[in-house]
C-alpha cells in the first residue's frame, strides 16, 4: 500500500546507525499512516470507488497507495497495479512519442500537417496565420476546434469516432483561430498527432506507444485503450458524478478509437511514477534515453500563451512558481475517470492521483499530499527514553465530533500528536500539533511555540483511552467497519 524510501536520510546518520535508522523509519511511518487514513476517509466521504496515488523524489518513491474497489458491484478490491484511465494525461505520452520521432529525424516540428496526412482537410478561416504544423498541434496553438462533431461527451453511451470519421468530421469543420496566436485546447489536434505517428512509423498508435515508451520504461500496467476483458478486475470501472441522493452510478464502458492519443491511455500511479523518474533521470543526463535530454527540456518551456491560464509547453501545462521552480502538469477528465500529474522539474518531485469517478478531485489530493510531505520534514526524530518512553500510539484513532463536524482523527507525529479534522479542506485549519506535557495531557504547538490550548484524554476502567477533551468538551473514540 505504501512506500517510503529513506536511503538519503539514513546516510546522514553516521553515528549510532541502527538507532538513527529506527528514528527515521518511525518518523516517516507516522506520515505514511496519516496519508492512508486521510485518503481512505476521502474515498468513503466522497463515495469514490477507487483512488490511487504516488509521490516521487527523483529516483525514489516517497509514498504510494491504492484504496477502494476496481468493481464495486462485485466487491473486487483494487490495488496499486489496478489500471485506471488517465484521460487527457495521454496527451503527454503522445507528445513524448512525437519528440522522440523528431530526434530520430522522421518528422520535423515545422512540418505541415497537410503534407504528412493526405486525408486531412479543414476550412482554414485564417489563412494569414499560415499552415497548421506539428509544433502548433503539440502546443495547442493550431486554431483547430476542440472536438469533432460526434458528441461523444454525451451519455450514457460515448461513441468516439473512427479514423475515417475523424477526417470526415474535420472536412466539414473550420479553424477557430489563426495558427500560433494563442492556446486553444484541442483534442482533435492530438488525434492528428496520433495519425502522424502511425503514418511515419507504419505501425498503429497503440503498438508504437506500448513498444517505444511503456516497454523500455517497464510500465507493465499501462495500455492504450481500455480492454473489456480487463474491465472490473485489472482495470477499475468508471463511475459517474454523485447524484442528488449522494450516490454514483456505473459509467458505460467505451473506447476512444481515433481519440486514443488525446485521452485513450490507461495506467497506474506507480507507472506514472516510472514515467516521471525517467524524465528526472534524462533531464540530468547528457545521453539519449528514448529521446534527447534537450528535447525533453523543450517540452517544459513555454510554447504557447493563454489569456486566463498557464502557458503550454509540448504536451504539458507549464509555469514557474513564486520560488522560481518550474512545473510541468496535466490533468484529465473523461467518462467515469479523473486524473492529475504534477511535476516540479526543478527539484525533481512528482505527484499523481487517479480516481475512478467523475467529480473526484485529484488536484486537491495532490496539494494535500504535498502539504503533508512538507510537514513531515519538520518532524523531530524520536527521542530515546530508557524505561519511560510514552506509547503515543494508544491515543491514535477517530473521535466523534458530531453534530458539529464529521470526524476528528488523532495520530502519532514523531514525539508529538497531531489531530486532523475531516473532511480536510485546508491543512492550515484542519491539522493541529500537540506536545506531551504530563500524564494524558498535551499542549498545542504552533511554529515551535507552546500555546494555551490543551487537550486531555480520559480512560475507561481497563485503562484504555476512551475520550478526548478539547475546549471543555468530551469526544468519544469511535471506529468504522471495513467496507
N, C-alpha and C positions, 0 to 999 in steps of 0.2 A: 504493500500500500504506500510506502513512503521510503525515501532515501535521504540521508544526509552525508555528504562527503566532506570529511573534516581533515584531510591529509595536510593541507597547508597550515591549518591552525595547530595541528598536532606537532608539526615540525618546529613550531615556536617553543615547544615545551622541552627545553634542553635538559633541565634537571628534573628529577622525580617524574620520569616519563610516564610510568603507569598511572600515578595519581593524577597527573595533568590530563592524560587522555580520558580518564574517567570523568573529570570535571567538564571537559569539553563535550563529551558524549551526553552527560546529564543536561547540560545547557541546551543543546540542540534537540534533544529528545523532548524537552518541555515545549519548545516551539512547534515541533512536528505534531505533537499530540493536540495542541491547541488549534492548529490549522485543520487537522482532521475533524475535530469536534465542530468547528465553525462550518466547514463545508457539508458535513453530514446534516447539520441543522438547516443550512440553506436548502439542501435537497428536499427535506421534509416540509419546511415552511413554505417554499415556493412550489411544492408539488412537482419537482423536477425529477424525471425518471432516471437520468444518468448524467453525471458530471465527471470529467477527468481533467487533471491539470498537472503542470510541471513548472519548476523554477530551475534555471541553469546559470552557472557561473563559469564562463569559459568552457573548459572540457569536463566539468563536473556537474552532476545533478544534485542540487541542494535539497529539493523536495519533489515528490511526485505522489499522486494519489488518484483513486477512482472510487466513485460512490454511486450506488443505486443499481438499476436493472437495465439490461440490454433489451429485455422483453418483459414489460410489467404484467401483461395478461397471463403469461405462462411462468411467471416468477423466475425468469432466467437472470441470474446475477451478472453484472458486468465486472470487468477487471481492467487492469492497466493495458491489456492487449486488445480490449474491445474497441473496434473502429467506430468512428462517428464521421459524418460528413463535415469537412472543413469549409464547405461552401466557397465563398469568394477568396479565401486564402489560396485556393487553387491557382489564382492569377499569379501569385508569387512564383510558383513552380513553373508555370508556363513561361514567365519572363526569364527565369533562370535557364530553362532549356533553350530559349531563343538566344540569350547572350553566349551560351556555350557554342551554339552553331555559328554565331558571329566570329568567335575566336577560331573556329575551325575553317573560316573562310567560305562557308557555304551560303551565307547571306551577309548583307551589309545593312547597317541601321537606316541608311537613307535610300534603300531600295524602295521602289514604288510598289504598292500592293497590286495594282492592276497589271504590273509586269510579271508578277510571280503567280497570280491566280487568274487564269483566263476566264473563269466563271464569274468573277467578281464584277459587279456593276451597281452603281448607285447614282442618283441625280445629284450632281455637285452644285449646290446653291451658292457657293462662294469660291468660284474658280480663281479669284485673285489670291487666295491663300495657298495655292499650289496643290500638288497631289498628296494623297494620304500615303504615308511611309511606315515602315516597320517601327521607326523611332516614335512616331506620333501615336501608333497603336499602343506601344509599351507605356507611354506616359499619359494616356487618356487625353491627348490633345488633337485627336484626329477629326473632331467635329461630328463623328458618327452618332446616330441615335443610340440610346441606352440599350434597347432591346429590339427584337424582331416584332412582327405584327401578330404573333401567335397566342398571346395572352396566357402564357404558361404559369404566371403567378397566381391565377385564379384557381380556387379549389372546387370540389375536393380532389379532382384529378389534375395533374400537372403535365401537360403534353408538350414536351420540348421538341423543337424542330430537328429533322434530319439534316444532313449536309446539303442535299438538294433544296430542301425547304428553306434553309438559311439563305442560300444565294437567291432563291426565288423571291423571298421577302425583301431582301436588300434592293433588288432590282426595281421594286415599287416604292422604295423609301427615299428620303432626301437627307443630305447633311444638314446639321443644325448650327454649325459654327465654322468659321474659317479654320484651316489647319494651323496648329501651333499657337493660337491666340491665348486660350485658357483651358483649364481642365474641365472636361465634360465626361463624367464616368460612363463607360460603355462596356457592357457585357458582349455586345456584338464585336467590338474591336478585339477582344481576347479570343472570341470564337474564330476570328480570321487568323489570329496568330497560330492557333492550333492547326488550321488548314495550311498555313505556310510551313509549319513543322512537318506535316505529312508530305507536302509537295517536295521539299528539299531533301528529306531523308528517305522517301519511298516506303515509309512504314506508317502504321497507324499512330495516332497521338498516344493512345494507351500503351502500346508496345514500346514506343520511344521513351516516354516518361519513366515507365517502370524499369526499363533496361539501362537507361543512361543516368538516372538520378536515384531511384529507390534502391536498386540492387547494389550499386557501389557504396551507398551510404548506409547499407544494412537496414533500410526502412522496411522491414519484413511484414509489418502490419499496415501497409499503405497500398492503395489501389486506385486506379482511375475507373470510375463508375461503380456505383453500388451494385452488388450481385444479389439476386433474390435468394440464392442458396445460403447466403451469409446473414440475411436479414432476420434479426431477432435472436441470433446466437453470437456469431463472431462480430457482427455489425449491429450496433444499437438501433432500435426502431425509433423513428422520429415522432414527436407528439406536438399537438397544436398549442397555441396560447391558452391560458386559463380562461374559461368562460365565466359568465356572471355568477355561477354557482361554485366557483373555485375549483373546477375540475378541468382536466385536459383530456382530449380525445386523441386517438391514434391517427397520425397523418398517413395518407396513402403512399405506398411505395411508388417511386418514379425513377427514371433515368434521364440524364441531362443531354444525351446524344451529342448534337453539334455544339452544345454549350459546355461540354466537358472542360475545355481549357479555362473557362470563366468560373465554373462552380462545381465541377464534377468529381473532385478527388475526395476520397475518404482516408482517414489516417487516425493515429492516436497521439496523445500528448507526448508520449515517450518518443515516437518517431519524429514529431516536430522538434523535440529536443535534439535529436541526432542531426536534423537539418540545420538548426541554429549553431550547434557546436562545430559542424563542418564550416560554416561561414566564419566563425570566430577564428578557427584554425587557418583557413585560407587567407583571411584578411591580414594575418600576421606573418604570412609566408612570402617567399619570392618564387615559389614553384607553382606550376599549374596543377590543380586537382579538380578535374571535371571542367573547370574554367579558369581563366587567368585572375589573379588577385585584383588587378586593375579593373577588370570588367565587373567583378563583384562590387567593388567600391563605387563604380559609376552608378550602380543600381540605387545606392544610398544618397546620391546627390540630386538636388532639385532639377527636374527636367520639365516641369510644368507648374504654373501657379494657378491658384484658385482664389476667388474673392472672399469666401466665407469659411474656408477650411485650410488645412495644412497643404503644403506643396506635394507634388507627386514625383517620385523617382521612377525607376523602371520596375514596375510591379508593386512597389511599396508606397505608402504614405510616409513622408519624411519630414522631420523637423528637428530643431535644436532647442533644448530646454534652457531654463534660466541659469543652470550651472555650466552650460557650454557643452553638454553631452548630446551626441547625435542619436536620434531614434529612427528606426525603421519598423513600421507596424502595418498590420492589415487585419480587418475583421471580416466576418462573413455571416450572412443570413440567407437561409433557403428553407423550403418547406420542411418543417419539423426539426430544424437544427440552427444553432448559432455558434460562433467561434471567434476567437481573438488570439493573435500572435503579436507580442510586443518585444522588441529587441533594442537594448541600449548598446549600440555598436561601438561606442567609445569605450565603455567599461566592460564589454563582453558579458552582458547579462541578458537573459531571455526568459519570457514568461508566456505560457499558453494555457488556454482553457477551451474545452469542447463541451457543449451542452446539447442534449438530445431533446430539446423542446424550444418552441418559439417563445419569445419574450423572456427568455432567460437572460442573464446579464453577465456575460464573461468579461466585459470591460470592467465592471465593478469588482469582480472576483480578482482580476489581475491587480488592480490598485490596492485592494485589501491585502492580498498576498505580499506585495512589495512592502507595504507598511509593516506587516508582522515580521518579515525577514529583517527589515531595517532595525526594528526594535530589538530583535534577537541579538544584534551586535552590541547592545548595551547591557546585556545580562552579565552580572558579575559571576565569576567561577564559583562553584560550590565550595564553601568553607569546610575544612576537615575538623570536626569537633569530636574528641575522644569521649565516649560514654554519654554524650549529651546532645547528640545531633537530633534535631526535631524532624519527625517524619511529616513533611508538608503534604504528602500525597493523601493523608487522611482527611484533608479538608476539600479535596477535589470533588467536583460534581455539580449537578444542576440544583438550583434552588428556585422555588416557586415565588414569583413576584406578581402574579395575577391578583387583582384585575388591572393593575397599573401598567404592567409590561408583560412581555411574553415569557422570557426566561433570563436567568442570571447564572452564569457558569463561573466557577472558581477553579483556577488551575495553578499548578506549581510553576514558578518562573525563576529558576536559579535558586537563590537564597530567600526569595520572596514569594508572594502570591499575586496573581492578577485576577481581576473579575472582568467578565465580558458580558455586556447586556445584548440580548438578542431581540429582534433582528439587528445585525450590525450595519448601521448606516454610515457611521463615521468612527474610526478608531480613536479620534481625539476625544469624543464624548462617550463612546461605548466601552472603552478599555481603561481600567484603573489598576495601579500597582500598590501593594501593601507590604510593609516590612513588619516582621515579627517583633513584638515588644516583650511580652511575657505571657506565660500560660497560653490561653486561646485568644489572645488579643493581638490585633495588627493595626498599624497606623498607615494612613495614606502617604504615598511618596510621589512628588512631582518635581522633575528636574533635579533629583538628588536631595531635595529638601523634604523633611517631615512636616506634614500639615496637621491641623487639628482633628480632622475626620478620622474616626476609628471604626473597626468592625470587631465583633466578638462572636465566637462560636460557642454554642451550648451542646451538651452531650446527653444521651439517654442513660438509663440505669446500667447498661452494659459498657458505657464509656465511648460509644460511637457518636461521631458528630451528627447532630440532628438538625440544628437550625443555625442560621447566620443572622446576627442582629446588626442592622445598618440604619443609622439615624433613628434609633429607638424602636425600630420595627423588626419583628422576627419573621424570617422566611424559611420555610421547611424544605429540607432536602427532598428531591424528587428523582424519579428515574423513568426512562421511556423504554417500552419493549422494542426489540428489533423488528423492523418492518420487512 
